[in-house]
Each structure stands twice: as C-alpha cells, then as structure tokens.
Amino acid sequence: MGTFLGVDLGSTTAKAVVVDGAGRIVASSIVQMGAVSRKGMQRAVDRALADAGIAEADLGGTIATGYGRRLVPGAMRTYTEITCHARGTAAMVPGVRLVVDIGGQDSKAITVDDEGLVQEFAMNDRCASGTGRFYEVLARAVECEVEEIGDLAMRGTQDLEVSSMCATFAETEIVSLLAQDLPVEDIAASVHRAIAARTLALVAQVGRRTPVVMTGGVAQNRAAVHFLSEALNAEVGVPEHPQLTGAYGAALLAMESAARSRPPVADVPNADGIFPHTHAAGHSCADCDGTLSTPGPVDLGARISVRES
C-alpha cells in the first residue's frame, strides 16, 4: 500500500509524520530549532524514517508545509499551513468545526466543513502577541521554564490589568507588576487571560463554531486551553499530538495525491475473452465479440452541414 511523508517546517520546530496507505501514523518526530533550519528539518525526517524502518527511496510521496516548506528536498508539492492543519486536525478529531492553531510565531483560526475542508481562516503572523514567543517572554520575566508557565497560571486567583499585548513591551509591564510584589501566579493567569481575549478577536473574524480544537505547541499549555475555553464559552479539545497536525495533514495529502496519480489497472481479457475492467457484468458491451449484428454499412442518419466561420 506504500508509505507517505508529511513535513511541517515551522518557525521553531520541525515535524515529520509517516503514514501507511490507510492513513495511519506509522512514525513521527519533532525537532526543536532556534529558527527555520534545513538541518533541523532533515533530523526530523531522518528520525521519522528510522522509526518507521524505511528509507526515503521507499516513500510513495512527500508533501511539505510550514514556513520553510520550500526547503524540503524531494517534496512533490507544498501546501499552506492552513490546508494541512485543517486536514490533519479533521482526521485526528472527526467533526471539528473550528481549529485554533498557535505556533511559535503565528496564530490561526480556521473553520472547516463536514469533509474537513477549509471554509474561512484568519491569521496573525505580523505580531508575536498570543504566540509561543509571547509565552516565552512571560516565562523569562517570571523566571520559570516555559513548560511550567501553564501550571503556574492555573494557580492564579486574581485578575490583574494587563494592557499591553505587544511582546516587546509586555515584558516591561510584567516586570512592573512584579515590582508591586503581586503574586507571580496572578500575573501569569492575567497574561494568559489577556492572550485568550486576543485570540478571541482572531476567532471573531471567521465566526465561532463548535466543536473547537486547539493545536500547535501552545496547546500543551493547559492554562492556555483553559482560558481560551473561558473566552469562547465552549469546551476546547486538544488532540493527542497537537504539534503534529500540520505534518499529519501533509502526509495524508501526499497519500491522496499518489492515489489520484496512480495509473489505471491494465485491461487484460479473462478466459472468456472479456475485458473485466472496461466491460463489467451487466454492461451493454459485456458479451460483445466484436462483430456487427447487421452486416453492411451503418446508417448514421441525415447529413449535418457545418457552416464555416
């Protein structure tokens, strides 16, 4: 049935997913990078292929997506992150209608239809507010690991005013709040709440839908999911592998592209001299032996004149 590769080369991580001919994930990998990196992409691909136990030459096709999608060698085609995230999320969470994807440097709101195809989308890639970078700024300011910031925010009880949503100035404002000896937990919770409100404005551009699914690296932050759920007044689901939805969608598109380009089955007559693929049982030509039922010329009807232009 073949295997297919999807590569999502993002701003801070490279993801690779290998699927079989039925669309099941065989292997996957995620590699952290400082920035878009061809080396990081190759490490992700090599790990996924090694885990799948196959060589690159054995693949039935590769499709790339993400910021660095044009850096992926051997890709038969590239797709936007919008298309791949919608396709991958719809496969992971059947029935999803709204995808909120928050990556390292951008955030996206995507509505999808019954078949998992994109209907509308809005994207913030001009400002770091509400992206993974913003959470890194918060973690640095309160002196904790970015993986711990969600748990810290979940312990906050007081809603503080956080006016700046610019990553450049937010750190200054956070430091100012810390200088007032306010609880770190409340500061973290308030920043998360403000980011959720900013994401809500992005969702408003495409329209609220349910079920809602959050993807991207930030989806692993339980406080980010919690406060977005509060802002939307709806449950927000998270797939088992929220960072892989883009690469998974790309792998599925590679599988489907290969199926469409596959040559037709050769038409070989069976023992009765019938061509089974062209003339199925019940077809008017199924029992034709190639001879005319009425010998002689065939009457094609009245001659039609054609006027020259």
Backbone torsions as a table, in degrees:
resi	resn	phi	psi	omega
1	MET	NA	-19.9	177.0
2	GLY	89.8	162.7	175.4
3	THR	-126.4	153.4	-173.5
4	PHE	-138.4	148.9	-174.0
5	LEU	-118.0	135.3	172.4
6	GLY	-120.1	133.3	-178.9
7	VAL	-124.2	127.1	176.7
8	ASP	-116.7	101.8	-178.9
9	LEU	-97.0	95.3	-176.6
10	GLY	-89.9	-168.4	-176.0
11	SER	-76.7	-28.8	-177.8
12	THR	-128.3	-13.4	179.3
13	THR	-138.3	150.9	173.1
14	ALA	-113.2	129.4	-179.1
15	LYS	-122.1	141.8	177.2
16	ALA	-136.7	137.8	179.4
17	VAL	-133.5	133.3	174.8
18	VAL	-109.7	129.1	177.1
19	VAL	-120.6	157.0	175.7
20	ASP	-89.5	-175.0	-176.3
21	GLY	-66.8	-12.2	177.4
22	ALA	-99.7	2.8	178.4
23	GLY	85.7	10.7	178.8
24	ARG	-84.9	140.8	179.2
25	ILE	-71.5	121.7	178.9
26	VAL	-93.6	-40.3	-179.7
27	ALA	-158.9	158.4	179.2
28	SER	-155.3	162.7	176.8
29	SER	-155.3	152.8	177.1
30	ILE	-132.4	126.3	179.9
31	VAL	-121.0	125.4	177.5
32	GLN	-77.3	139.1	179.2
33	MET	-133.4	158.7	173.1
34	GLY	-76.6	-31.2	179.0
35	ALA	-159.5	178.6	178.8
36	VAL	-54.3	123.5	-173.4
37	SER	-139.6	126.9	175.7
38	ARG	-65.5	-35.0	179.1
39	LYS	-67.2	-41.7	178.0
40	GLY	-62.7	-40.1	177.8
41	MET	-61.6	-44.8	-177.8
42	GLN	-65.7	-35.8	177.4
43	ARG	-63.6	-41.4	179.1
44	ALA	-63.3	-43.8	179.8
45	VAL	-64.6	-46.7	-178.1
46	ASP	-60.7	-41.1	-179.5
47	ARG	-66.2	-43.8	-179.2
48	ALA	-64.1	-43.1	179.8
49	LEU	-66.1	-38.9	179.1
50	ALA	-64.8	-42.3	179.1
51	ASP	-65.9	-32.6	178.8
52	ALA	-78.6	-15.9	-180.0
53	GLY	73.4	31.7	-179.7
54	ILE	-131.3	162.3	175.7
55	ALA	-98.8	158.8	-179.4
56	GLU	-59.0	-32.9	-179.5
57	ALA	-67.6	-18.5	-178.4
58	ASP	-85.1	-7.9	-176.8
59	LEU	-70.1	144.6	176.5
60	GLY	-85.4	-7.9	178.7
61	GLY	163.4	154.5	179.6
62	THR	-133.6	136.7	173.3
63	ILE	-128.8	140.6	-176.5
64	ALA	-117.2	151.7	177.3
65	THR	-146.4	177.1	178.8
66	GLY	95.9	176.9	-179.1
67	TYR	-53.7	-42.8	-175.0
68	GLY	-100.7	27.4	-173.7
69	ARG	-59.4	-27.6	-179.1
70	ARG	-80.4	-3.1	177.9
71	LEU	-92.8	-2.0	-176.5
72	VAL	-87.7	111.1	-179.4
73	PRO	-73.1	147.5	176.2
74	GLY	82.1	-2.4	178.6
75	ALA	-71.0	128.7	-179.6
76	MET	-76.6	-17.0	179.4
77	ARG	-166.6	158.5	174.3
78	THR	-120.5	148.3	176.9
79	TYR	-129.0	156.9	176.8
80	THR	-70.7	159.8	177.4
81	GLU	-61.5	-33.8	-178.2
82	ILE	-57.6	-52.3	-178.5
83	THR	-61.9	-45.6	-175.5
84	CYS	-71.7	-39.6	178.7
85	HIS	-65.8	-39.9	178.0
86	ALA	-63.6	-45.2	-178.1
87	ARG	-65.2	-45.4	-178.4
88	GLY	-68.4	-40.8	-179.4
89	THR	-67.7	-40.3	179.4
90	ALA	-63.1	-32.4	178.2
91	ALA	-75.3	-37.3	179.6
92	MET	-74.7	-37.3	-177.7
93	VAL	-128.2	81.6	-178.6
94	PRO	-55.8	136.5	178.5
95	GLY	96.1	-6.5	179.4
96	VAL	-58.9	142.8	179.1
97	ARG	-119.8	-23.6	179.0
98	LEU	-134.8	124.8	177.8
99	VAL	-111.2	124.5	173.6
100	VAL	-111.3	109.4	-177.3
101	ASP	-109.8	123.1	178.9
102	ILE	-121.4	111.9	-178.6
103	GLY	-104.6	-162.5	-176.6
104	GLY	-67.9	-37.8	-175.1
105	GLN	-130.0	3.6	177.2
106	ASP	-149.5	166.7	174.9
107	SER	-136.5	147.0	-174.9
108	LYS	-136.6	144.5	170.5
109	ALA	-121.9	124.7	-174.1
110	ILE	-131.6	127.2	171.7
111	THR	-99.2	140.8	-177.7
112	VAL	-126.1	156.3	-178.8
113	ASP	-94.4	-168.8	-177.0
114	ASP	-59.9	-28.0	-176.7
115	GLU	-97.6	6.5	179.8
116	GLY	79.6	17.4	179.0
117	LEU	-92.4	148.3	-177.2
118	VAL	-67.2	131.5	173.1
119	GLN	-101.2	-59.8	178.7
120	GLU	-136.1	155.9	173.6
121	PHE	-151.7	152.7	173.8
122	ALA	-134.5	143.8	-173.4
123	MET	-138.7	137.7	173.6
124	ASN	-113.5	103.0	176.9
125	ASP	-125.6	14.1	-179.4
126	ARG	-101.8	-17.8	-174.6
127	CYS	-137.6	143.3	-177.4
128	ALA	-80.7	-2.2	-178.6
129	SER	-63.3	131.5	178.1
130	GLY	79.7	4.1	179.8
131	THR	-101.8	178.6	178.0
132	GLY	-58.4	-34.6	178.8
133	ARG	-59.9	-38.2	-178.2
134	PHE	-64.5	-40.9	178.5
135	TYR	-66.8	-31.0	176.0
136	GLU	-66.9	-38.1	176.6
137	VAL	-61.4	-45.0	179.5
138	LEU	-61.5	-46.2	-178.9
139	ALA	-62.2	-41.0	179.7
140	ARG	-64.9	-39.8	-177.7
141	ALA	-66.9	-38.4	-178.4
142	VAL	-94.7	4.5	174.3
143	GLU	59.5	57.6	172.6
144	CYS	-143.5	166.7	178.0
145	GLU	-71.7	146.3	-177.8
146	VAL	-62.8	-28.5	177.9
147	GLU	-69.0	-19.2	-177.3
148	GLU	-97.1	-9.0	-171.9
149	ILE	-65.6	-32.2	179.8
150	GLY	-66.4	-45.8	178.7
151	ASP	-63.1	-37.4	178.0
152	LEU	-62.6	-45.9	-177.8
153	ALA	-65.5	-32.5	-179.6
154	MET	-67.3	-17.0	179.1
155	ARG	-90.9	-4.2	180.0
156	GLY	-74.1	144.9	-178.8
157	THR	-122.9	-20.0	-176.3
158	GLN	-107.8	138.0	179.1
159	ASP	-94.0	109.0	179.6
160	LEU	-94.9	156.0	179.6
161	GLU	-80.4	121.3	175.4
162	VAL	-121.9	103.2	-172.1
163	SER	-88.6	-33.0	-174.7
164	SER	-89.9	125.7	175.1
165	MET	-109.6	17.5	176.3
166	CYS	-92.8	126.0	-177.5
167	ALA	-61.0	-27.9	-179.3
168	THR	-69.1	-40.7	-176.3
169	PHE	-98.0	-16.8	-176.6
170	ALA	-61.5	-38.0	-178.8
171	GLU	-60.9	-39.3	177.6
172	THR	-62.5	-41.8	-180.0
173	GLU	-67.6	-38.5	178.0
174	ILE	-64.5	-42.4	177.5
175	VAL	-61.6	-37.1	177.9
176	SER	-63.9	-40.8	177.8
177	LEU	-65.9	-38.0	177.7
178	LEU	-65.0	-36.1	179.5
179	ALA	-65.8	-21.4	177.0
180	GLN	-85.1	5.9	178.3
181	ASP	61.7	33.5	176.6
182	LEU	-80.8	149.7	-177.9
183	PRO	-58.5	134.8	179.5
184	VAL	-59.9	-36.9	-179.8
185	GLU	-61.9	-40.7	-179.7
186	ASP	-68.9	-37.0	178.1
187	ILE	-64.2	-47.0	-179.4
188	ALA	-62.2	-43.7	180.0
189	ALA	-63.8	-40.5	-177.9
190	SER	-67.1	-38.4	177.1
191	VAL	-66.1	-42.7	177.3
192	HIS	-60.6	-41.1	-179.8
193	ARG	-64.8	-39.7	179.2
194	ALA	-67.5	-38.4	177.8
195	ILE	-65.3	-39.4	178.3
196	ALA	-62.3	-39.0	178.1
197	ALA	-64.9	-36.9	177.7
198	ARG	-67.6	-39.4	177.9
199	THR	-66.4	-34.9	177.9
200	LEU	-60.1	-37.6	178.0
201	ALA	-65.0	-34.4	177.3
202	LEU	-68.2	-42.3	178.4
203	VAL	-62.0	-36.4	-178.4
204	ALA	-60.0	-24.7	-179.4
205	GLN	-72.3	-23.7	-179.3
206	VAL	-109.8	-15.8	-179.1
207	GLY	96.6	137.4	-179.7
208	ARG	-73.2	137.9	175.7
209	ARG	-137.6	159.0	172.3
210	THR	-135.6	148.9	-0.4
211	PRO	-68.4	151.9	178.9
212	VAL	-108.1	136.3	177.1
213	VAL	-129.2	134.3	177.4
214	MET	-104.4	134.2	-179.5
215	THR	-130.2	178.8	-177.9
216	GLY	93.5	170.3	-178.3
217	GLY	-61.0	-33.3	-178.4
218	VAL	-67.4	-21.3	179.0
219	ALA	-64.8	-14.2	176.4
220	GLN	-82.0	-6.9	177.1
221	ASN	-90.5	107.1	-173.0
222	ARG	-66.8	-26.7	177.1
223	ALA	-71.1	-37.6	177.9
224	ALA	-61.8	-42.1	178.4
225	VAL	-66.9	-43.0	-178.8
226	HIS	-60.9	-50.2	-176.4
227	PHE	-72.5	-29.1	173.5
228	LEU	-67.4	-40.1	176.9
229	SER	-59.8	-42.3	177.0
230	GLU	-62.7	-43.9	-178.1
231	ALA	-64.8	-39.1	-179.0
232	LEU	-84.1	-14.3	-174.2
233	ASN	55.2	44.4	-179.2
234	ALA	-154.5	152.4	176.8
235	GLU	-68.3	136.7	178.6
236	VAL	-114.1	116.9	179.6
237	GLY	-88.3	158.8	177.3
238	VAL	-133.0	124.7	178.7
239	PRO	-67.9	166.6	-177.4
240	GLU	-60.6	-35.2	-179.5
241	HIS	-126.5	77.3	-172.7
242	PRO	-64.9	-23.5	-179.7
243	GLN	-82.5	-13.2	-173.4
244	LEU	-98.2	-0.6	-173.0
245	THR	-60.5	-38.8	179.6
246	GLY	-66.3	-47.8	179.7
247	ALA	-65.8	-37.4	177.9
248	TYR	-64.7	-44.1	177.4
249	GLY	-60.4	-40.3	178.2
250	ALA	-63.8	-40.9	178.9
251	ALA	-64.1	-40.5	178.0
252	LEU	-65.0	-38.8	178.1
253	LEU	-67.1	-33.9	175.6
254	ALA	-64.5	-42.8	178.9
255	MET	-62.4	-44.5	-178.3
256	GLU	-69.9	-36.2	177.8
257	SER	-64.9	-39.9	179.0
258	ALA	-64.9	-38.1	179.9
259	ALA	-65.4	-38.4	179.9
260	ARG	-70.0	-31.5	-176.9
261	SER	-91.8	-1.8	-178.9
262	ARG	-65.7	131.6	-179.3
263	PRO	-64.2	151.5	179.6
264	PRO	-65.6	156.3	178.9
265	VAL	-65.9	134.5	179.9
266	ALA	-59.6	136.4	-177.7
267	ASP	-91.0	101.8	-177.7
268	VAL	-115.1	131.6	-179.6
269	PRO	-66.7	146.5	177.5
270	ASN	-85.8	-168.3	-175.5
271	ALA	-62.5	-25.2	179.5
272	ASP	-90.3	4.8	179.5
273	GLY	80.3	13.3	-179.1
274	ILE	-98.6	140.8	177.8
275	PHE	-89.5	98.0	-170.8
276	PRO	-64.0	-33.5	-176.2
277	HIS	-78.0	-27.5	-179.6
278	THR	-92.1	-37.4	-175.0
279	HIS	-121.6	84.4	-179.9
280	ALA	-69.8	162.5	179.0
281	ALA	-57.0	136.6	-179.4
282	GLY	92.0	-13.6	178.6
283	HIS	-71.1	148.6	-176.4
284	SER	-64.0	-20.7	-179.0
285	CYS	-101.5	6.0	-171.9
286	ALA	-60.1	-37.4	-176.0
287	ASP	-107.2	17.7	-177.8
288	CYS	-72.4	132.8	178.0
289	ASP	-102.3	6.5	176.3
290	GLY	91.4	-3.7	179.8
291	THR	-98.5	148.3	178.6
292	LEU	-75.2	139.1	178.7
293	SER	-70.8	-30.2	178.3
294	THR	-121.3	107.6	-178.3
295	PRO	-61.3	155.1	176.7
296	GLY	100.9	-179.0	-177.8
297	PRO	-64.3	150.9	179.1
298	VAL	-101.1	129.4	-179.9
299	ASP	-76.6	115.6	-179.3
300	LEU	-93.7	4.4	178.1
301	GLY	90.9	-171.1	-176.9
302	ALA	-63.8	146.5	179.0
303	ARG	-73.5	136.9	178.5
304	ILE	-102.7	124.9	178.3
305	SER	-84.5	144.0	179.6
306	VAL	-115.3	124.2	-179.6
307	ARG	-85.1	127.9	177.2
308	GLU	-76.5	139.5	179.1
309	SER	-86.1	NA	NA
